[in-house]
Amino acid sequence: MSDRHGSGRAARPFLYVVVCAAGVAEDVGELIDAARERGWEAGVTATPVAMGGFFDVADVEARTGRPVRSAWRTPGDPRPFPAPDAVVVAPATFNTVNKWAAGLADTLAVATLCEATGLGVPVAVLPCVADALAAHPAYGESLDRLRGMGVRFGDPYTGEAGEGGGRPGFGWERALDLLERP
């Protein structure tokens, strides 16, 4: 039996991981490893700002075996990823959530999210938004709009230090749990 990639072998489901510019992005390798353990193959698309040092691009490319995408390909370039079976946005920032909900596809990352929701691909989101930004009315409206489109959200994460001074864990696997929900 041939898979959708034409290699003749059964394909593992393909997960798009969209990474935004938040401090916790440095640990996105945890999500990639967890996804692989659960049977996913993954490819990463990052916002342009996230590419500026928020995570180790070379490490992510080594873990996925694919280039990290941030810019559109030209029409003659081959597609570096197969079509997604699901998408995870983690960490998802205030800016990305609001642009996505408004349909402002000005980066490859946001255009990918707009297209995935338009195609009905399951999307799980782990927001990483400071309380002051989360209080902005546009953010709540964006969450409502995206939920209405079937997007699944994990609990909010502010990244603020806890009482002991350390930053709480991000819980990367929550995104995969959201995708497994019927």
N, C-alpha and C positions, 0 to 999 in steps of 0.2 A: 504494500500500500504506500502510496506517495503522500508526503506531507505537503502543507501549503507552501513550503519553500522549495519543493521539487527535488529534495535530496534522496527520496526513497525511504527515509526512516521516519518513525513517528516523532512528531515535534513536541517539545515541551511547550506549554502555554507561554506566551511572551508578555512580559510586564514592562510598561513604560514607567519609569520613575522620573518625575519632574521635581527638580531641586531648586529652591528659592534661596535668596541671600539672607540667612539667619545663622547665628552662631552655632546652633546645633547641627547644621549641615555638615560640619566636619566629621560627624559620625555616620554619614549615610551608608558607609560600608556595612554597618550592622544590618540595615534593611536589605541590602543586596545579598548578604550571606543568608539571612533568614529566608528570603524569597527562594534562593537556590535550594535550601534545605526543604522547602515545601514544594519543590518541583517546578519552579518558574525559571525561565531564562529572562534576563533583564537587560534593558538598555536605558541609559540616562540622558535626559535633556535638562539643561540648566538655564536659568535666566542669565542674561549677560552679566549682571552684577554678581551673581553667585560664582561665576567663572573667575572672578577677580580675587580668589584666595579664600573663599568660604569653605572649600573642601579640596581634597587632594585628587585632582583630575587624573593623574597617572595611576594612582591606586585604584580608583573606580574603573578606569579602562582595563587594568590588569584583572580586576575581579569579574568584570562582565565580558571581557574579550572583544569589546566594541568601543569605538570612539564615543566620547561624550559629545553630545550635540548642543549647539547654542545658536547657530546661524542656519539660515535656510540653505539648502543645497541648490545648485543650478540644475536646470532641466536635464542636462546630459549626465549628471552624476547619479550613480546607483543609489538606491535606497539603503541606508546603513542598518535599518531595523525592519523586521517584518511588521505587518499590521498588529496592533495591540489586542490582546485578549482582555486586558484590564490596565488601568492607570492608577498610580499612587502619586499624590502630590505631598511631599514631605521634605522639609518643612514648608508649609504654605504661608506666605506672608500676606499682610494687609493689602499691599499693592497688587499682588497677583490675584488674590480672591476678588477684589473689586474690579480689576480689568477684565477678568474672565466672566464675571456675572454680567458686565456691561457689553461683552462681546468685542472688546478692544484688543484685537489680536496683533499687537505691535511687536511681539517677540515670538520666536519659534515656540518657546515654552507655553505661552498663553494661547497661541494659535493651535497648538497640539491639544490643549484642554478644550478649547471651543469645538474643535473638530470631533474629539472623542465623545463629548456630551451630545453633539448633533447626531453621531452615529449610534448612540445608545450603548457605548462601551462602558462597563462598570468602572466607576471612579471613586477612590477612597482618598480622603484628605485628612492630614494631621496639621491643623493650624498652629502657627507659632506667631502669636500677635500679642503685643503688650496691652495691658488693660486699658490704658488711655486711648489707644487706637481702636480697640475692640468696642469702646463706648461710642465711637462715631456712628451716627445713624446710617451712613452709607454701608458700613460693614454688616450690620444686622440685616439690612435689606438685601445685600449680596448673598449672605448665607441663606436667607429665605428663598431667594430666586434659584440658587443652585440646588438646594434641597428639593425644590419643586421640579427640578430637572432630573432628579434621581441620584444626585451626588450624595455620597455617604461621608459623614464627618465624624472624626474622633473628638474626644474631649479637648477643650482649649488648653493651650500650653503657653505660658507667658515667658518662660525662661528666667524668671526672677529667682534670686537666691532664696532658699528656705531659711528656717530659723537657725539652722546650724551653719549657714553661710554658703553651703554648696548648692549648685544648681541641680534640681531634680532630674531624674532620667527622662528621656524623651519618649521611650516606649515605642520604638520603631515598628515592632511586630503588630501593634494595634491596627495599622493600615491593612496588613494582610488578613487580620481577623475580620475587618469590615468587608473585605472582598468575599470572604467565605460565607457571609451572612446570606441566607436565601432571599 
